[in-house]
């Protein structure tokens, strides 16, 4: 049993090191995307990541005021205002708060709602919780509010992850 936890922790540390290198150095984009893809294409628990916790002042320094309102105060951007609506390149959509890869570009589709929409997140990248009649979507790593998920999406999942563009950053793949 202890060996399994040791392997999980070691895998998480390696994944975190790869991600931090990837997100910090644009010249290594291709290698990092390959590492992320290798991790997200597995159905193991090796991509469980350490939770990110920051004080309110640390979040305010890291995020724009609009991003802070969405990610930390569960706000919503105006429909149709995100440049990510028209992002059609191959790549990864990551959390703007902690850089956690959340959605692959192959799962993005045009929903007509005015927000970037996806039919499936990367395994274990997001968490959901009930918010009245809707289900909120939060980043698994930093708990940042991303948007909502609805059951009116396309096959194969029939789900629509309606995500605030300001809660995301796009990392292009070559």
N, C-alpha and C positions, 0 to 999 in steps of 0.2 A: 504494500500500500504506500509506504513512504517513497519507494522508487518512482511510482507514478506521479506523485506530487512534485518530486524533484525534477522529473522530465518535463512536466507541465510548466514549472517555474522557469526552467532553463530555456524551453522553447519560447516562452513569453519574453524573456530577457533578450534573446536573439532577435525575435520579431521587433521588439521595441528599438533595439539598436539599429536594425535595418531601416525601420521607419524614420527614426530621428535623422539618420544620415541622409536618407532619401528626401525628406522634407526640408532639410537644411541646405542641401547643395543641388542646385538646378542641373549641374553638369553630370550628375549621377542619376538622372531621372529614369533612364531606361533600365538600369540594374535594379533600382528600387521597385519599379512597377513590376518587374519580373518576380521579385521577392514577394510582393503583396499578392500577385496573382497566384503564385505557388501556395501561399498560405490560405487565401480565400477559396481556392478550388478544392480544398480538402474538407472533409466532414468530421474532423477531429476537434478536440478541445484545445489544440495548440495555439489558437489565436485569441484565447481569453487574455485580456489586458488589464493592467493595473488601473484602478480608478484614478482620475485626476481631480484633485480638490484644490481650489484656490479661494482666497478671500475675495470679497466684493471689490476691493480696490485693485487687486491683481487682475480680476476679470475686466474691470473698467480700463486698465492700462493696455490690456491685450486686445480688446475688441473696440470697434467703432461704437458710438452711441446707439446706432440702429441695430447692430449685431447684439449688443448687450441687452437691448429691449427684447429682442426675439429669443436669444439663447438663454438668458438668465431670468427674464421677467415674463416669459411665455407670450410675447407679443406676436404680431403678424405683419408682414410687409404688405403694401398695396399690391393687388393683383396686377399682373402684366408689367411690373417694373424691374424684374430680375433679368440681367443679361444672360443668365444661365438658361433661360427659356429657349434661346436660340443656339445653345451649345450642342453641336452634333458630332464633335470629334470623339475619337476613341480615347478613353481614359477612366479616371476614378473621380468620384465626387466625395470629398472628405469633409469632416466637421471643421467649421471655421474656428471653433473654440479650442480644439485639442488635436486636430490633424488626423483623427481616426478615419480610415477609409470606411465609407458608409454604403455607397451604391456604385455599381459598375455602369458605365455608359450604355452597355448593351441592354440594360433593363429600363432605360429612360424612354418615355413615349409622350406624345402630344395628347394631353387630356382635354385641352380647351378651357381649363379652369383659370389660367393666368399664373400658375405656379409650376415649377419643375415637378414632374410626376414620374414615379418609378413603380414597377410592379413587384419588385423584390429587393430587399436590402442584402448586403453581404452578410453571410452567416454570423450571428452573434454581435453584429455591429450596432443594432438599435434595441431599445426596450420600449414597450408600450404600456400605457395605463389609461383607464377609463376617465373621461372628463365629461360628465353629463351624458349626452347622447353620442359623443365622439370619443375616439381613442387617440390620445396624444402619442407622438413619436419623440423619443429622447435618445440622444447619443449614449451608447452603453458605457463609454469611458468617462465622459465629463458630466453626464446627465443634462446636457444642454437641450433645450426645447427646439425641435426641428420643424414640426408641423403636425399633421394628422394622417391617419390611415383609414380608408373607407373600403367597403366591400363592393365597389362598382367599377373595378379595374378590368383590364384585359386578361385573357387566359395567358399563362397557365395558372396563375394564382388568384385571379379575379379580385385583386387588391390594388388600390391606388394610394401610394404613399405621396401625399401632397405636401411638398417640402418648401419652406421659405428659402429662396435663393441666397439671402444674406447669411443663412446658417451654414452654407456650404462654400467650399472652394473647389475649383476644378483643377485636376492635375492631368495634363494631356499625356497620352502614350504615343510613342512613335511607331 
